[in-house]
Amino acid sequence: YRIYMLSRLFWQIVIGFLTLFLAFKFIPGVNFTGPIFPINLEWEHIFKTLLFAGVLLGILNSFIKPILNIIGLPLKILTLNLFSFVISAFLIWLVVFISPELTIEGLKPLLLTTLILWGITFVLSPKQK
């Protein structure tokens, strides 16, 4: 059971990293700013920031999202599971709030980043047997 949980945490971190990397590359409005990038954007700094934010998103998805899913179960039933999209968007917003280097400017880039998260989670998440 412990191996399964560690494997799931690892995949959540990989999914979070890939989500933020693809959002940074392809969605205008997803930027890296702040004190870590005073002059120019170097890939080494971007990778470290993406890794930190991806780990943070993976940890939130592994530990906080199940709690939010239980709390939001009535709304998920009423909306035919579309409320989980709102939960995922909230977790991405929380990562942006905690990480000062990552900024998402506006609702549209946040929703597009959440769609990327959903797609990557659908493809890469380990299936339960």
C-alpha positions in Angstrom: 0.0 0.0 0.0 2.9 2.4 0.8 4.5 1.7 -2.5 1.2 2.5 -4.3 0.9 5.8 -2.4 4.5 6.8 -3.2 4.0 5.9 -6.8 0.8 8.0 -6.9 2.6 11.0 -5.3 5.4 10.6 -7.8 3.0 10.7 -10.8 1.1 13.6 -9.3 4.4 15.6 -9.1 5.3 14.6 -12.7 1.8 15.7 -13.9 2.1 19.0 -12.0 5.5 19.7 -13.6 4.3 18.8 -17.1 1.2 20.9 -16.7 3.0 24.0 -15.6 5.7 23.5 -18.3 3.1 23.2 -21.1 1.1 26.1 -19.7 4.3 28.3 -19.6 5.2 27.3 -23.2 1.8 27.6 -24.9 -0.6 29.8 -22.9 -0.1 33.5 -23.0 -0.6 34.9 -19.5 1.3 32.2 -17.7 4.6 33.8 -16.7 7.5 33.5 -14.4 8.4 36.8 -12.6 9.6 37.9 -9.2 12.9 38.0 -7.4 14.3 34.8 -8.9 14.3 36.5 -12.4 15.8 40.0 -11.9 17.2 40.5 -15.4 16.5 37.7 -17.8 14.8 34.3 -18.0 17.3 31.5 -18.0 16.2 27.9 -18.4 18.0 26.8 -15.3 15.9 29.2 -13.1 12.7 28.3 -15.0 13.4 24.6 -14.5 13.9 25.1 -10.7 10.8 27.2 -10.4 8.8 24.7 -12.5 10.1 21.9 -10.4 9.1 23.7 -7.1 5.7 24.6 -8.4 5.2 21.1 -9.9 6.1 19.4 -6.6 3.8 21.8 -4.8 0.9 21.1 -7.2 1.6 17.3 -7.0 1.5 17.4 -3.2 -1.7 19.5 -3.2 -3.3 17.1 -5.7 -2.3 14.1 -3.6 -3.3 15.3 -0.1 -5.7 18.3 -0.4 -7.7 17.4 -3.4 -9.2 14.2 -1.9 -10.4 16.2 1.1 -11.9 18.9 -1.2 -13.5 16.1 -3.3 -15.3 14.8 -0.2 -16.4 18.2 0.9 -17.6 19.1 -2.6 -19.3 15.7 -3.2 -22.9 17.2 -3.3 -21.8 19.8 -5.8 -20.0 17.2 -7.9 -23.2 15.1 -8.0 -25.3 18.0 -9.0 -23.0 19.2 -11.7 -22.2 15.7 -13.0 -18.6 15.9 -11.8 -17.9 19.3 -13.4 -17.2 20.8 -9.9 -13.9 18.9 -9.9 -12.8 21.3 -12.6 -13.4 24.1 -10.1 -11.4 22.2 -7.5 -8.5 21.7 -9.9 -8.6 25.4 -10.8 -8.6 26.3 -7.1 -5.5 24.2 -6.5 -3.6 25.8 -9.4 -4.6 29.2 -8.1 -3.3 28.1 -4.7 0.1 27.1 -6.2 0.2 30.5 -7.9 -0.6 32.2 -4.6 2.1 30.3 -2.7 4.8 30.5 -5.4 5.7 34.2 -6.0 7.7 33.5 -9.2 4.7 32.0 -11.0 1.9 34.3 -12.2 -1.2 33.5 -14.1 -2.8 36.7 -15.4 -6.5 36.3 -15.6 -9.2 33.7 -15.6 -8.7 32.4 -19.2 -5.1 31.3 -18.7 -6.1 29.7 -15.3 -8.9 27.7 -17.0 -6.7 26.7 -19.9 -4.0 25.5 -17.4 -6.7 23.5 -15.6 -7.7 21.9 -18.9 -4.1 20.9 -19.5 -4.0 19.5 -16.0 -7.1 17.4 -16.7 -5.8 16.1 -20.0 -2.4 15.1 -18.6 -4.0 13.5 -15.6 -6.3 11.5 -17.8 -3.4 10.3 -19.9 -0.7 9.7 -17.2 -2.4 8.9 -14.0 -1.9 5.4 -12.8 -5.1 3.4 -13.1 -6.4 1.5 -10.1 -6.7 -2.2 -10.5 
